[in-house]
Amino acid sequence: MLIRHADPELDAAACAAIYAPAVIATVASLEERAPEPHEMAERIRIVSRHYPWLVAEADGRVVGYACAGRHRDRASYRWTADVTVYVAPDHHRRGVGRALYAALFELLRAQGVRNLCAGITLPNQASVGLHEAMGFRPVGVYREIAYKLGAWRSTSWWQLSLRRPGDEAPPAEPGPPMRLPATPADQPPGPAPASPAGA
């Protein structure tokens, strides 16, 4: 499995297809209309200006994505980000969500983000299990806060600190989005290796 940065032109359709079932058939997302590929491309562009948007690729196919976003508009929240992850149904329980989150969290820590928040519409035991496994802890529930698919829905909120133990110093300003290390596939082709002497 390859974790890489999303390309809005190449990956928008795949991300839209992964996200659509969560919108149309479940309450995993509280949107009511699944975005078209061109709308997803614009989301990727906008998010990527400030935070990483990563995709997981298996056998040449995008099977999941994870991204971060601003938690609140007030300036003092700028060290906190909301995070989300979506995985194609045929790749659930294969470690895709964990791999995406692990890579995303390291980039956010390097960027200077110190707290992560995630909202989970209840019930969703799979998402609760993933977030617990990644170290998130529950901080509260918005009870019957949204109406979708014929019922009022509650959203639980989860938080994870990226701060090191004992780190109470004033934080440095968050930086621009960080990039994953280049993989061999990202490197331009170099000169052909020299032939061994006498060959």
Number of C-alpha atoms within 10 A of each C-alpha: 14 15 20 21 19 23 15 21 14 10 19 24 19 19 27 18 19 19 22 20 16 20 18 16 11 15 23 20 20 18 13 15 10 17 19 14 18 14 15 22 21 14 15 24 17 13 16 22 11 17 25 27 28 25 28 22 16 14 8 9 13 23 24 27 29 26 24 25 19 18 17 12 8 8 7 8 13 17 20 24 21 17 21 17 22 22 24 20 12 8 13 14 12 10 12 26 25 17 16 25 22 13 16 27 22 14 18 26 18 16 21 21 25 20 20 23 22 22 22 21 24 17 14 14 11 11 19 20 11 17 21 15 11 15 12 19 17 16 11 12 16 13 13 13 11 14 12 14 12 6 9 11 18 19 22 18 17 21 22 20 16 18 14 8 7 6 8 8 6 6 12 10 11 17 13 15 17 18 17 14 8 9 10 8 7 9 8 7 8 6 6 6 6 6 7 6 5 4 4
